[in-house]
Amino acid sequence: MVDKTTPEDNKTVVNLDLGDKDNKNEHHSNGNAPTQLIFNGRDLEGSTLVDGQHHHKIPPTMEGNSLTQDIDSHVQQLKYNDNRVALDRAINALVDILRQMVEENKSRPVLYPTTDNDLNVLKLNIKMEHSTVEDYSRLNKDSLAHLLSEKVTNVIRHLFSLKDRIDDTASKVFVTGDLNSGKSTFCNALLRRKILPEDQQPCTNVFCEVIDPRDNNGLEEVHAVPIGVTYNIRDESTYQIFPISELESLVYKSSLYSILKIYVHDQRPIEQSLLKNGVVDISLIDAPGLNLDSYQTTQVFSRQEEIDLVVFVVNAADLFTLSGREFITAAANEKNLIFIVINKFDCIRDKQRCKERILNQISELSPQTHKDASEFVHFVSSEEVVNGLPGPSDDGDENNGPNNSGRPDPDFDHLEASLRKFVLEKRAVSKLLPAKTYLINLLDDLDTVFKLNERLYKENRHLLLSQLDEITPQYEKAMSSSSKISGHIDRLIETTATECYNFTRDAIKSTIDNIEDTPLIPFPGLNDMYRFTKETRMALVEKVLGSVDASERFARQKTLETFEIIRDVGRKALDDDNLLADKSLRDDYMFTSKKHHQLRRVIDEEISIKDFFDPSYERFMQAIGLSGTFSSVSNTSSPSWWVLSGKQGQIWKNSLSAVAVYSSTKIFHNGLFMVKNFVSIRDVFNWKFLQNVVTPLSIGMAIVSVSYLVYDIPTAFQRKSIQRIKRHLGSTDYIHNNSSRVSKECTKVLNYASREVMNSFRTSIDTTAAKKDIIISQLKDSEQSVQFYHRLFRSIRTQSEIVRGIKIDNFYSSVD
C-alpha cells in the first residue's frame, strides 16, 4: 500500500510496504523496514531508502507521466532491490551451510542417496564404462563423500558467481546450440547488422561477447582476451585490440584467446535496439557449437552459470542432439525459462509436424518453457532477416542507419519483442528468477540429503546402541573370567611346581637314607682296594643321580598333565577348541641343562684309612649275630639271635679256630688241674687261674673284633662315603637346588602355556574392548551427525520458506 503524507518543506514521503499481503509479517520479521520514497513536489528527490540505507539513484520522472505511474515504476525497482537483497542473504546463508557440510564430510562422510533421480543441483552424474551409474549403493561411501565434497565446492563457487550476477546491473544473453544451427546468423539478425562471421562450416571457435561501446569511449573494436587472463577494460595488458574487420580471422584462434569482447554500435532507436535500450546494459554472447569438441562443450556448460538468459538455437532439420539435451537439463537446474529458437524453419516442408515433434521434446526438457511456448519457443529463419543487412564498418556509422533494419519477418519480430520484454520489462524474471530457481533446487537437494542423513544416522545410532548393549556384558564377563582363569591357572602351576619340588626333595633324601649296608660293588679283596673305592663312590653318586632322573621323569609327566588341564581350561573359557591346537609340549626338551658336576666331585676326593672303618657296638653285635635282646629270648621258642647270617658265621668260624688252637692246651691243663686238685670256689678266682682262662678268651674276642673290622670294610667304606656325600649335599644345598631346578623348569613350561592362554584372553578382551571403543566412537559420531543434520535441516526449511516467499514472477502487477 502507498501511504502519502505531507511533511514540512513541501515534501512528500511515501511509506511502501513491499511485502506481499500473505507474507507481511514474515517480511518485517526478517528485519526489512518499510521503504520510503521522498518527493519534492511531483518529482522524485533522487534516492531510495531500502533497509535504512541509501541505494542507487532513481532517474527523475519523465514529463507528462502522473505521480502514480512514477510511483509504480519505482516501486518495481525497489521491490527488485528488496528481492535481490533477500536472495543475497539466502545465498550467504546457503554458502555457510554448505561450508559446514564440507567440514562435516571431512570427519564423518555425508551419505549420498542410492539413486539421485530426485536431485538436481547435487546430482553427481558418475559415468562408468560409457554409462551413467544409477545405483550408488555399490560404490564406496568414502569415495562418494569425496565426490560430493567436490560437487559442493563447485556449488559454493557457483553461488558466488550467482551473487555477483544478480548484483550486476547488466544482463547477459547467452546464445548457444549445436554446430551449424545458425547461432552467429541469429545474433546478426538481433543486431540487424552482419558483425559475426557466417559460414556453412563451423566458424565460431571462440566465445564472442557483443557489447555497446559506451564503456569503450564509443569506439568499435575487438578486445581479444588471451587464455588464462582476466579481462579488465581499464588495463590494456589484459587484452589485445583489433579492428572489427579482423573478427573473421579471430574467431578461429581458440588456442590463443578465451573470449573476444566486440564493441559495436546499434544505431536503431532505443525502443528497437537490444544493446542500447536505455534501461539495462545488455551484452550478447555467441558461443561455439556444443559438438565442436569436448573442451569447448565443457566451456559452454560452465559459461551458462555466468549469464542471465539462455537462447538455445536448434536446427529445425536436426532437432535436439544429445549434447543439446544435456545442456538444457543442466541449465534447467537454475533457469526454468529458456528461449528456444528453431532456426532455418523455412527449409522444412511439413512445418506443423516439425513443430509438434520439437514441442514434445521441449515438454520433457523444460516444462516451464513449454508452458509458455508462445513467448519462449520461436520458429524463425534468421537467414532471411540478415539478407541485405549492412556489414561491419570501422567507424560504426557507414551504411548503419536507423532505416537499415533488414527484411520484415513477423515471426522474428515477435521473437525479438518477446526477448526485449523478458530482458527489459521482466528483468526480475530474467535476472532474479534463475537465481531463485537455482536456490530452490539446491534447497530441495539439501533437504533430501539432510533428511536422508538424519534418518540413516538415527538408524545407525539405534543399531550401535543395540550392539553396545550386547557387547558390554561380553566385555565385563571377559574381564571377570580373565581374572578368575588367571588365578586358577596360577594355582595349578603353583600346585604342580610344589608337587615336583616335594617329590624331588623326598626322592633324593630317601635314596640317600635307604642305601643298605650291603655293598653296591662286590669287595674284590685288599689287593684291589683303590678300584673298589672308586666304583663304590661312583655307584653311590649314580644312585643319587638316578633319584634326580626319576624326579625329572615325574615332573615331565606332571607338567604334561597340567599343560593339558590349562589348555582345556582356556578352551572352555574362550569357547575356542583350536586354542593351542598348533602347540604341543615337547617334554624331551625339559631338563636339558643338568648340573651334576658338583656331585661328581665327591668321586675324585682323597681317600684316607679312616674311610674303611666305621665300628659301632650295635653293628658289631649285629655282625656276630647277637643283635637280639634277652627279653626276646624268653618270649620266643626260636630266638632270632641264634640265627647267624653268612657274614656272622664266617666271623665266628675264623675267630673260634684261632682261639681253639691257642687255648686248647691251656684249658685242658687247667681242667685236669682242677679235677685233681679240687679246691674251694675261692681258688677259682685267684690270679693264676684267671690268667690261664681269661687270656685265651680275650685273645679270642680280639680276633673276633679284628675279623669284624676286616669283613666290615666294604660296608664301612660305603657308609663313610654316604656320610661324605650327605655332608657335601648339605654344604651345597644340593637337595633344595635340584628340587628348585625341577620345579622352576615345570613352572617355566607351564607359564608358557599360561601366557598363551592369557594372551588369547587379552587378545579377546582387547578385540572386544576395541569393538566397544569403536562402537562408542561411532555412536558419538552418529549422535553428533543426527544433531548436525537436524540443525541444518531446520535451517534449510527456514531458508526454503524465505526463498519461496520471494515473489518475483508476479510482482509487476499494480501496487495496491
Order of alpha helices (4+ residues) and beta strands (2+ residues): beta-beta-alpha-beta-beta-beta-alpha-beta-beta-alpha-beta-alpha-beta-beta-beta-alpha-beta-beta-alpha-beta-alpha-beta-alpha-alpha-alpha-beta-alpha-alpha-alpha-alpha-alpha-alpha-alpha-alpha-alpha-alpha-alpha-alpha
